[in-house]
């Protein structure tokens, strides 16, 4: 049961992180250097917290691509 709770907690934090990435990417005052470092630190914290849950690392592999897409201007 504790593992299920931990997985749900990590998933919830990843959803919150996704919203923060979207907001940061749409912010006109987006500072690539500072904001990306803060976002990377946030995702690292989520993944470290989820290391005991088997699925967190698989999600972490996808986060880098999602972060890049969120901050790359459309063509």
C-alpha positions in Angstrom: 0.0 0.0 0.0 2.8 2.4 0.8 4.3 1.9 -2.6 1.0 2.8 -4.3 0.7 6.0 -2.2 4.3 6.9 -3.1 3.7 6.4 -6.8 0.5 8.5 -6.6 2.4 11.2 -4.8 5.1 11.2 -7.5 2.5 11.3 -10.2 0.7 14.2 -8.6 4.0 16.1 -8.3 4.7 15.4 -12.0 1.3 16.8 -13.0 2.0 19.9 -10.9 5.5 20.2 -12.5 3.9 20.0 -16.0 1.7 22.9 -15.2 4.6 24.9 -13.9 6.6 24.1 -17.1 3.7 25.3 -19.3 3.3 28.5 -17.3 7.1 29.2 -17.4 7.2 28.5 -21.2 4.3 31.0 -21.8 5.7 33.7 -19.5 7.0 36.7 -21.5 9.7 37.2 -18.8 11.0 33.6 -19.3 14.8 33.6 -18.6 16.2 30.5 -20.2 19.2 30.3 -17.9 17.6 30.8 -14.6 14.2 29.3 -15.3 15.5 26.1 -16.9 17.9 25.6 -14.0 15.0 26.0 -11.5 12.8 23.6 -13.5 15.6 21.1 -13.8 16.1 21.2 -10.0 12.4 20.7 -9.4 12.2 17.6 -11.7 15.4 16.2 -10.1 13.7 16.6 -6.7 10.6 14.8 -7.9 12.6 11.9 -9.4 14.8 11.6 -6.3 11.7 11.4 -4.2 10.3 8.7 -6.5 13.4 6.6 -6.8 11.8 4.0 -4.6 8.8 3.7 -7.0 9.5 1.6 -10.1 7.7 3.9 -12.5 9.2 7.2 -11.6 12.4 6.6 -13.6 10.5 5.7 -16.7 8.5 9.0 -16.5 11.8 10.8 -15.8 13.1 9.7 -19.2 10.2 11.4 -20.9 10.4 14.7 -18.9 13.5 16.0 -20.6 11.8 15.9 -24.0 8.6 17.4 -22.6 10.6 20.2 -21.0 12.4 21.0 -24.3 9.1 21.1 -26.2 7.6 23.4 -23.6 10.3 26.0 -23.9 11.0 25.8 -27.6 9.1 28.4 -29.6 6.9 27.1 -32.4 8.1 27.2 -36.0 
